[in-house]
């Protein structure tokens, strides 16, 4: 995505480095106020503003101003393959989203079909008796609606010209912004409340949705000093309806960083790792406690463990003291296919401005399949 900015450099047929001014030589270099030159590509009148190239927006795939990712010239809309790649970049930078169900949408609203056959549907069969009752399936729909969100940033021409990376800095910034974009999407999807401006008001997040609707199941727990003991975790499991507990292997705990530390400390799930880490020092109580307190541990990305036969996933953006239990595919993440990325050189500021527009939405597929606890709310 790098593009070297060269000023006062004419080009032949619009190519950089040539000898004749052309359409693509508007990087702050050529301006003409004469009537005779008003229709010459590259001058002030034709370009509309000094330094602006008529089709320099991100979206050009060929020619001297090609920028990748890109789409149709001057449209800024990414092509389908590029849109999928952009969504993959965002997806790979998340924790919770990677564990959910991703839907690529063709419109801003989509209906998800659900089917439920209930429980305890079998009956005894008597010999030579034809009495029976048909069990029906219940069909329902969940609506997934996207919200348009944007990300804006800029980089000065001097930064591109003077830094060690040169033109590659622009590509580096795009990668960093894509990563920040992904982090903000996950933060919004978790903590959004629909009211707190300017960020959390964009949309209600997963937690806000199921708490407000009241179809999920809260476990009555008491957690003191971050002691997420096996008994506390079992209470959350028991809050889940029995028909979902039958599929226990598919369930998963999602917890914040503080709760994850409390779970590890109170459930003995790191005994093998502790023994390996302590090595020659021996697995004494003092050394074990020192390790649990942070000594000798390697810090990195989100971690996983297992409690009472159920996986536990650390989600850094989860609120303090909040834990929920559900199926990973119960969370639905929707991305609309048309992703718009615009790039514009602003002559008066001598900067390059980027704007990314994405339509994004979230929804629970089945809120009845959520059990949760919030120790912070009980304090």
N, C-alpha and C positions, 0 to 999 in steps of 0.2 A: 504493500500500500504506500510505499515511499514514493515521493515525487520531489525531485530537486527543483528548487525555486531559483530561477535565473532572471535577473532584471536587465532591461535595455538590451535584450538579445533578439534580433530579428530572426526570422526563419523562412525557409523556402517552402511554399505550399503549406504553411502552418506547422512545419516541423522545427523542433528546437535545434539550434546550431546552424541553421541555414543562413541565407544572405538576403532574403526578401521578407518583409513583414507579412504576417499571415494571420488567420483567424485566431490561432492558438497562442498569439504572442501578447496577451493582455495582462501579464503579471506586473502591472504597475509601470509598464515601459512606454507605451505609445498612446498618445492623445493628439487629436487634431480638432481645432476649433473652426477650421475653414469650411466654407460651403462645398468647395470642390472635393474635399476629402470626406464628406459626411457619409458616403456610401461605401467607403473602403473598410473591409473587415479589420478590426483591431483598433479603430480610432474611437474617440470619445462618443460621438453621436451614435455610431452603430452598436457599440458595446453597452451603452446605457449608463455606464458609470466607469470612471477611470480605473483601469486594472481588472475589471470584471470580464471574464470570458463567458460568452453566451451559453455554452453547454459544458461548463466546468464543474457542475454539480456531480457529486459522487453518483455513479450510475453509468458512466461511459466505460465500455469494455475494450475499445480499440483506439489507436491514435496516441498522440503525445501526451494527452491528459488522462489516460486510462488509470483508473483507481480500482483496486480490488479490496473488498467485495464490491460488486457493481451490478447494474441491471440495465434496463433500456435507457438510452441516452437522455439525460436531463430529467428523467422521471424520478430517480432516487429509489424506486421500488425494486427490491432484490428479486432476481429470478428464482424459480422454485427451488433449484438445487442450492443456490446461495442462501436462501431463506432457511432451508433445513440446516445448512452448515452454521449459520448464525445462531439458530436455536440450540444446536449441539454445543457450540462454544459456551453459551449461557448455561445450558444444562450441566456441563462438565464442571462448572465452577460452583455448583450447589451441593448441599448435603441432603436435605429433606426431599428436594424435587427429584433427585436421582432414584429415590426409593418409592416414588409414586407412579401414577399413571399419566403419561403425557398424551395430549390430544392436539393434533394440528387441525385448526379450524379454517373453513372456507368463508365463514361469515362471522359476525360478532356475537351471534347467539347459536347455541347448539343444544339439542335435546339428547340426553343419555337414557337409553332404555334399561329398565330393571325388571327382573322377574323373581318372584318369591313363591316357593311351594310350601312354606310353613314347616311345622314339626309335628311329630306323633301322628302320622298319617296312615300307618298300617293298622289293619284290623285282623281279628281271628277269622279263619276260614273253616266253616263246618262242612262235613261230608254231605253231598247231594243237596246242598242248599245254595240257591242262587242269589241270596240277598247281598247287596253291596252298596257302597256309597262312593261316588266318584270324588276324588280330591282335585280341586281346581287350583290353577296357578294364578297368582296375582301379578298383574302387569302395572307398572308405573313409570314415570319419567322424572328425570332431574334436569333442570335447565342450567346450562353453563353460559354465562355472559361475560364478555371481555370488557376491559377498561383500557382506554388509550392512555399510554404513559410515554414520557419523553425524557431524553438525556441530552444535555447541551454541554459542549466544551469548546475551547479554542486554544490555538497555539500560535505564537507570534512568528513572523518570518525570521527575525533575528535568532530565535531559539533553534529553528531548523538550520540556519546558516552557520551558527557559531558553536553548536554543541559537538561533542566527540562523535556521536552517531551520525551526524549530518542529516540527510533526508530520511534515514531509517528511523529517526526519532518519531516521525509521524506514525509509522506503523507500530512502534512500541507503545505510543500513547493510546492507539486504538485498542490494542490488546489489553492494556491496563483498564481502559474505560469499559470494555466488554466484561471484564472480571468484576469491576465495581457494579456494573449494571446487574450482573447475576446475583451478587451479594444483596443488593437492595431489593431485588425481586423476592428473594427468599425471606428477607426481613419483613417486607410488606405482607407477604403471604401468611406469615406466622403472626405478626404483631399488629397488623392493620386493624383499626377500630372504626374507621369511617367518619371520625369526628376531629381528631387531633391534627391540626394543620402544622406544617404543609405536607408532611410525608405520610403519616399514618392515616390521614383522612381520605386518601385516594380510594381505598376499598376496605371492607371488613376482611380480616384474615381468617384462617381456619379456626383458631381458638375462639375468636369473637362469634363466628357463625354458629358453632355448635353450642356454645354457652347460651346465646340468645334464643335459639330455637327450642332448647330444652329437651331434645330427643335423645341426647347422650346420657351417660350414666356416671354420676359423680360418686366416688368412694369416700366414705366418712373415715378420715384418717387423722392421726396426730403424729407429727414429726418434730421431734426436739433435737436441736443441734445437728441438723442434717442427717439424722439417723434413719435412712431408708432401709429398714430391716426386712428380712424375709416375710415377717408377719404383715408389714405395711404393703409390700408388693403383692402378697396374696390377697389382701383386701381389694386391691385394684382389679385383680383377675376375677374375683368373685362378683364384682360389680358388673362385669360383662354378662349379658344374657347367655344362658346355657347353650343355646343353639349355635352361638359363635365360639364358645369355649371348646366345643367338640372338634373344632379345627385349630387346636392350640398351636400346632407346628407352624401355622401360617400367621399367627399373631406376632406383634412386635411392640415393645415399649419404645417410646420416644421421650427423651429427657434432656433438660438443659445441662450445662457443664457442671454446675454446683451439685445438682441432684445425681449426676453420673458419678461424681467423686464419692458422694455419700453411699450410693449403691455398691460401688466397688469396695469401699472400706467396710461396709457392714454385711456383705454377703460372701466374702472370702473368694472372690472370683479371679484373683490374681496370684494364687499361691504358686502356680508353676512359673509365672513370670518373675515373681519375687525371688524364688529359689535360684532361677537362672541369673538374675541381676546381682544377687548377693554373692554368688560364686564362693570364693574361698572364705568369705567373712562368716559364713554359717547362717542358718535360718533361725536366728535367735529372735526373741520377742522385740528386743530393742532395735535390731536391724530391720525387722519386718515393719515396725511402726515408722521408722525413719524413711523407708521406701514409700510407704503409703502417704506420708506427709510431703513427699515430693523429691526426696533425695535420690539421685541416681536415675531418675526417670527420663525418658526421651520424650520431648514434647513435639507434637506435629499436628496432623489433621484430626478430624473427628474420629472417635474411638467406638468400638463395640465390645460388648461383653454378653453374658448370658446369666439369667436368674430364673430359678424355678422352671427350667426347660424352655424359657422364652428369650429370644434375642433382645438386647437393649442397645439402642442407637443413640449416641450423643448428638444433639443438634445445638450448635453453639448459639443460635439466635432464639432459642426457647427462653421464656421468662424464668426467673429464679423460682425454684420450688414447684415447678409445674411438670407433671408427668401424664402422658396419655398412652393408652393401649388400643391398638386397632390393627387392621390389615393394611399393608403398604399400598395396595392398589385402591384403597378406599379414598385416597386423596387424588383428585383429578386436577391436572394443570393444563390449561388451554392456551395455545398460542395461535393467533391468526396468521395466515400464510403471508399476507402482504406486510412486509417489514420495510420501512422507509428510512433510508440513510442519506442525508443531504450534506454536502460539503460545499462551502462557499468561501471565496477569498474576499475579505472586506478591505478595500483599498485605503479608506480613511484611517483605519486602525492598523493596517499592515499585519493582519492576522488571518488565519484560516479557521473558520468556525464549522463545527460539526453539530448536526442535530439528528438524533435517532428517534423514530416513532415506532412503537410496538403496541399491539392490542393483546392484552394478557388477562386471563381470568382463572379463578380457582373455584372448586366446589367439592363438597363431600358427596360421595355416591350413596352411602347409607349411614346416617348419623346414629342409628340405633346400635351400630357396631363400634361404638366408641365408649371406652371407660376411662375416666381421668381422675386426677387428684391434684389439689393445689395447696401445698403446705403454707405458702405465703398468705393465702386468704384466711387461714385458720389462726394466724398469729395476731 
